[in-house]
């Protein structure tokens, strides 16, 4: 198992607004780095995309409320995973943190841990920049 966390970002929005945005997986494309992602396909509940130079990734929303949005791997992926975006409302602001839990061997974890941490930090930054 590999557990990877992004940095925590503060967003000047209510958590319910952010969870509604993230709960529609069509919106995730707005957070993705255009130079690293191709072949994007999505609907409200699922998405698939190619990470250039790596694997095709598919995921489906499994739950959504004002405190978190949870997505799970779907279809053919290099490994099974759960991606959780935790939202903690504090007054007019909300803090967000991305948590990744992947079922992979230690060798795979050593290869992907740093690139995935950087990727999730970039997604968190783009989420903060797009809201508030």
Backbone as a ProteinNet text record, in pm:
[ID]
protein_1_A
[PRIMARY]
XXXXXXXXXXXXXXXXXXXXXXXXXXXXXXXXXXXXXXXXXXXXXXXXXXXXXXXXXXXXXXXXXXXXXXXXXXXXXXXXXXXXXXXXXXXXXXXXXXXXXXXXXXXXXXXXXXXXXXXXXXXXXXXXXXXX
[TERTIARY]
83.8	0	88.1	45.8	116.4	18.5	53.7	-28.3	50.3	-11.6	53	-43.1	8.3	-73.5	-18.6	-110.3	-68.4	-49.6	6.1	7.9	-136.2	-159.1	-291.7	-298.6	-408.5	-427.4	-553.2	-555.7	-671.8	-743.4	-875	-958.3	-1064.6	-1083.7	-1179.8	-1320	-1371.9	-1504.8	-1559.8	-1690.3	-1754.3	-1722.6	-1712.5	-1678.9	-1784.1	-1911.1	-2016.6	-1998.2	-1952.5	-1926.4	-1812.4	-1707.9	-1592.2	-1628.4	-1703.6	-1739.2	-1831	-1918.8	-2003.2	-1917.9	-1818.6	-1727.4	-1651.9	-1591.6	-1511.7	-1598.2	-1722	-1812.6	-1855.9	-1840	-1865.3	-1729.9	-1702.6	-1568.4	-1532.3	-1629.7	-1596.2	-1505.4	-1523.7	-1446.8	-1300.7	-1267.9	-1129.1	-1033.8	-1082.4	-995.9	-939	-1015.8	-970.8	-851	-830.8	-721.2	-598.1	-614.2	-505.3	-404	-276.8	-174.2	-185.7	-216.8	-240.4	-120.6	0.7	120	149.7	78.7	104.6	-12	-126.5	-247.2	-295.7	-340.8	-401.8	-518.4	-591.3	-703.2	-804.5	-842	-937.1	-1077.5	-1143.9	-1284.5	-1349.9	-1469.3	-1534.6	-1684.8	-1752.9	-1891.9	-1899.9	-2018	-2030.4	-1971.9	-1977.7	-1939.3	-1809	-1748.5	-1625.9	-1537.5	-1409	-1317.1	-1206.2	-1149	-1034.1	-939.9	-810.7	-713.2	-579.1	-496.1	-361	-264.1	-180.6	-70.8	44.5	85.3	186.7	311.4	354.3	472.8	447.4	325.7	294.3	171	72.8	-39.7	-169.5	-267.1	-402.5	-469.2	-536.8	-598.5	-749	-825	-970.2	-1017.2	-1115	-1170.6	-1316.4	-1385.4	-1527.5	-1550.6	-1640.8	-1676.9	-1752.6	-1711.2	-1782.4	-1864.2	-1823.8	-1906.1	-1868.3	-1963.3	-1942.3	-2030.6	-1971	-2047	-1963.6	-2008.1	-1938.7	-1802.7	-1770.6	-1641.6	-1539.6	-1585.2	-1489.7	-1554.5	-1468.4	-1507.9	-1414.3	-1473.2	-1394.1	-1411	-1296.4	-1296.8	-1217	-1261.2	-1191.5	-1153.1	-1043.5	-999.3	-1109.6	-1115	-1214.8	-1152.7	-1181	-1127.5	-984	-913.3	-775.2	-680.3	-621.4	-524.7	-399.5	-285.2	-164.5	-177.8	-265.7	-292.9	-425	-486.5	-611	-577.4	-666	-640.7	-771	-761.3	-867.8	-807	-878.4	-834.8	-940.7	-901	-993.9	-948.6	-1040.9	-1010.7	-1088.8	-1015	-1077	-1094.2	-1211.6	-1244.9	-1283.5	-1219	-1245.9	-1280.3	-1408.1	-1454.3	-1419.7	-1358.6	-1320.3	-1366.6	-1482.3	-1537.7	-1573.7	-1517.9	-1544.1	-1447.9	-1347.3	-1247.8	-1262.1	-1202.1	-1198.3	-1056.3	-1006.4	-877.3	-904.6	-818.2	-832.1	-699.8	-708.9	-590.7	-629.3	-541.6	-565.3	-491.9	-564.4	-507.3	-520.6	-410.5	-406.3	-369.1	-444.7	-417.2	-413.3	-293	-277.4	-229.5	-283.8	-243.1	-131.5	-7.6	106.4	220.2	312	426	529	622.3	720.8	805.6	838	916.1	837.5	710.4	625.5	609.8	591.5	576.5	700.6	819	942.8	951	898.6	904	804.4	685.9	578.9	556.5	613.9	582.3	614.5	735.7	772.1	691.2	680.3	599.9	452.9	395	254.8	239.6	333.5	327.3	330.6	421.5	428.8	299	244.2	120.1	4.1	-9	-119.2	-101.2	22	45.9	5	33.7	-4	-157.3	-224.2	-371.7	-428.5	-371.6	-418.6	-399.6	-282.4	-257.7	-357.5	-386.2	-480.6	-622.4	-657.8	-789.1	-799.9	-697.1	-697.7	-701.5	-629.4	-623.7	-756.9	-828.7	-955.1	-1073.5	-1056	-1164.5	-1111.3	-1171.6	-1129.7	-1017
-118.7	0	124.9	221.1	348.8	458.1	533.3	647.2	774.2	862	986.2	1100.6	1207.1	1324.3	1446.3	1531.3	1660.5	1757.4	1872.2	1978.9	2026.5	2094.9	2150.4	2291.5	2320.1	2454.5	2515.6	2648.4	2721.5	2787.3	2769.1	2819.7	2910.9	3026.4	3123.4	3091.8	2974.4	2927.1	2837.7	2818.8	2722.1	2580.9	2485.5	2348.4	2287.6	2324.5	2268.2	2310.5	2434.2	2481.8	2402.9	2378.4	2305.5	2159.1	2096.8	1956	1939.8	2037	2029.5	2038.2	2126.2	2139	2007.9	1954.7	1833	1709.1	1713.4	1599.2	1576.2	1676.2	1659.8	1635.5	1510.4	1476.7	1542.6	1598.2	1678.8	1796.2	1848	1964	1932.8	1805.5	1771.8	1809.4	1809.1	1843.7	1985.1	2074.9	2212.8	2219.8	2115	2112.8	2040.1	1967.4	1884.7	1968.2	1930.7	1999.7	1957.3	2051.6	2019.4	1952.1	1986.2	1928.9	1786	1736.6	1602.5	1506.3	1556.7	1475.7	1477.7	1361.2	1355.2	1257.2	1250.7	1155.2	1163.9	1284.7	1303.9	1262	1181.5	1144.5	1153	1213.6	1220.5	1237.9	1205.8	1244.8	1289.5	1309.8	1363.7	1271.7	1139.7	1043.9	968.8	982.4	908.5	983.9	945.7	1004.1	904.5	921.7	844.7	940.6	919.9	1004.7	933	978.5	925.4	1022.5	972.3	1053.6	1028.5	1134.1	1119	1050.7	948.7	874.1	769.1	763.1	665.4	584.7	579.9	489.8	564	487.6	538.3	514.3	617	611.5	628.3	547.4	561.4	564.1	650.5	654.1	696.1	657.5	684.4	741.5	840.1	898.5	792.9	772.9	676.6	745.8	867.4	942.6	1090	1172.3	1317.2	1378.3	1459.7	1542.7	1667.9	1753.4	1881.8	1867.9	1748.6	1731.9	1654.2	1586.5	1514.1	1463.5	1439.9	1374.8	1255.4	1136.8	1014.5	955.3	921.1	856.2	727.3	626.5	498.2	461.5	384.3	340.6	258.6	270	196.6	152.6	30.6	-19.1	-64.5	-65.6	-114.7	-2.7	-18.8	75.7	-2.4	66.2	-5.5	-64.5	-6.1	-55	6	-59.2	-6.5	105.3	205.3	317.8	383.6	460.3	548.9	687.8	786.6	925.6	1002.1	1061	1134.4	1279.3	1371	1512.9	1556.4	1577.8	1618.4	1769.5	1814.1	1956.3	1989.7	2091.6	2131.7	2280.5	2309.4	2448.6	2516.8	2635.8	2715.6	2857.6	2893	3025.9	3039.9	3141.4	3163.8	3087.4	3023.9	2951.5	2801	2726.7	2581.3	2535.8	2444.3	2384.1	2253.7	2224.8	2103.4	2028.9	1896.7	1810.8	1685.8	1644.7	1525.9	1408.6	1299.4	1177.1	1065	998	888.8	761.7	656.3	526.6	424	381	289.8	152.7	49.8	-88	-124.3	-107.5	-134.9	-193.5	-259.5	-319.6	-211.5	-243.1	-143.2	-86.6	-167.2	-118.6	-12.2	-40.3	55.8	182.6	167	283.1	372.3	311.5	389.2	467.1	409.7	476.4	591.8	575.9	674.1	773.9	751.2	836.1	984	1014.8	1155.4	1219.4	1154.2	1217.4	1235.5	1138.8	1153	1262.7	1273.7	1381	1516.7	1533.1	1658.8	1684.2	1580.1	1590.8	1634.6	1571.6	1606.4	1746.3	1787.7	1924.6	2025.8	1993.5	2082.9	2089.5	1974.4	1975.3	2059.7	2047.5	2127.5	2275.4	2313.1	2453.7	2505.8	2424.8	2468.1	2478	2389.1	2397	2528	2562.8	2688.4	2809.5	2802.6	2914.6	2933.8	2823.6	2830.5	2868.4	2864.6	2897.9	2997.1	3112.1	3210.9	3292.7
0	0	0	-76.6	-80.2	-41.8	60.3	100.2	68.1	-10	-51.4	-20.7	39.1	71.2	-1.1	-47.8	-102.4	13.5	-17.8	81.1	101.2	211.1	238.9	180.2	111.4	55.1	115.6	121	172.5	55.5	52.8	-56.4	3.6	-56.7	-6.2	-59.2	-21.5	-63.1	46.2	45.9	134.5	84.5	174.8	136.5	44.2	62.3	-23	-168.7	-192.8	-329.2	-392.5	-315.2	-366.4	-392.5	-301.4	-321.3	-442.1	-468.9	-588.6	-715.2	-715.9	-829.9	-851.6	-745.7	-756.6	-780.5	-734.4	-750.4	-893.6	-979.1	-1122.5	-1187.5	-1223.8	-1271.1	-1403.4	-1475	-1593	-1553.6	-1431.6	-1385.6	-1354.4	-1332.7	-1299.7	-1412.1	-1534.9	-1647.3	-1630.8	-1567.2	-1546.1	-1451.7	-1371.1	-1274.5	-1327.2	-1436.4	-1489.5	-1567.7	-1559.6	-1639.3	-1785.7	-1872.7	-2013	-2079	-2036.2	-2098.7	-2052.3	-1949.6	-1897.9	-1918.1	-1966	-1978.8	-2123.8	-2172	-2304.7	-2301.1	-2410.7	-2427.5	-2313	-2274.4	-2164.5	-2207.7	-2126.9	-2145.9	-2009.1	-2002.3	-1871.6	-1886.2	-1778.1	-1758.3	-1612.6	-1562.8	-1426.8	-1319.9	-1343.3	-1239.6	-1263.6	-1381.8	-1408.2	-1506.8	-1508.8	-1606.6	-1637.4	-1756.2	-1802.3	-1871.8	-1854.1	-1921.6	-1926.1	-2016.9	-2032.5	-1966	-1877.9	-1826.1	-1922.4	-1992.3	-2098.1	-2043.7	-2117.5	-2078.7	-1972.3	-1920.3	-1816.3	-1856.2	-1771.2	-1789.7	-1818.1	-1865.8	-1877.8	-1742.5	-1692.3	-1559.8	-1574.9	-1502.1	-1498.5	-1355	-1327	-1191.2	-1193.2	-1086.7	-1070.6	-931.9	-924.2	-793.8	-714	-588.9	-504.1	-396.1	-355.3	-260	-264.8	-220.4	-220.8	-113.6	-27.9	64.8	90.5	179.1	197.3	265.9	319	385.8	302.4	195.2	111.8	-16.1	-114.7	-238.9	-254.2	-277.2	-287.2	-426.4	-488.9	-620	-609.9	-684.1	-684.4	-826.5	-837.5	-969.4	-1035.3	-1168.5	-1244.6	-1376.2	-1416.9	-1542.9	-1527.6	-1638.6	-1640.9	-1598.4	-1482.2	-1427	-1388.8	-1375.2	-1332.6	-1191.9	-1109.1	-973.9	-927.6	-829.4	-772.3	-674.8	-667.6	-577.6	-535.2	-428.6	-382.7	-370.6	-422.7	-416.7	-338.5	-226.4	-140.1	-131.3	-153.6	-134.4	-10.6	98.7	224.8	226.4	271.4	278.5	421.6	476.7	614.6	616.3	635.7	633.7	764.3	751.3	868.6	842.2	891.9	866.6	719.5	653.5	510.7	421	478.3	400.5	419.7	328.2	337.4	308.3	390.7	358.6	283.3	187.7	107.6	105.7	110	102.3	24.9	-67.1	-148.3	-84.4	-64.6	-7.4	-110.4	-138.2	-235.1	-160.9	-184.8	-123.6	-236.7	-273.9	-387	-343.8	-407.5	-379.5	-477.8	-431.6	-518.9	-437.5	-507.6	-439.2	-403.9	-314.2	-270.7	-385.2	-485.2	-598.6	-675.5	-704	-775.5	-692.1	-560.9	-473.4	-482	-479.9	-486.8	-618.2	-726.7	-856.8	-868.5	-810.4	-835.3	-722.3	-605.4	-490.3	-514.9	-560.6	-580.5	-694.3	-814.3	-919.9	-879.5	-807.9	-766.2	-661.4	-568.4	-468.6	-538.8	-634.4	-710	-786.7	-847.8	-924.6	-833.8	-717.7	-626.6	-567.8	-541.5	-494.4	-601	-727.4	-836.5	-851.5	-836.7	-841.3	-727.5	-608.4	-493.9	-520.7	-575.8	-609.1	-712.8	-815.3	-918.3	-863.4	-771.5	-707.8	-630.3	-555	-479.2	-573	-684.6	-778.5	-852.9	-876.9	-951.1	-863.7	-732.6	-639.7	-538.4	-535.7	-437.5	-491.9
[MASK]
++++++++++++++++++++++++++++++++++++++++++++++++++++++++++++++++++++++++++++++++++++++++++++++++++++++++++++++++++++++++++++++++++++

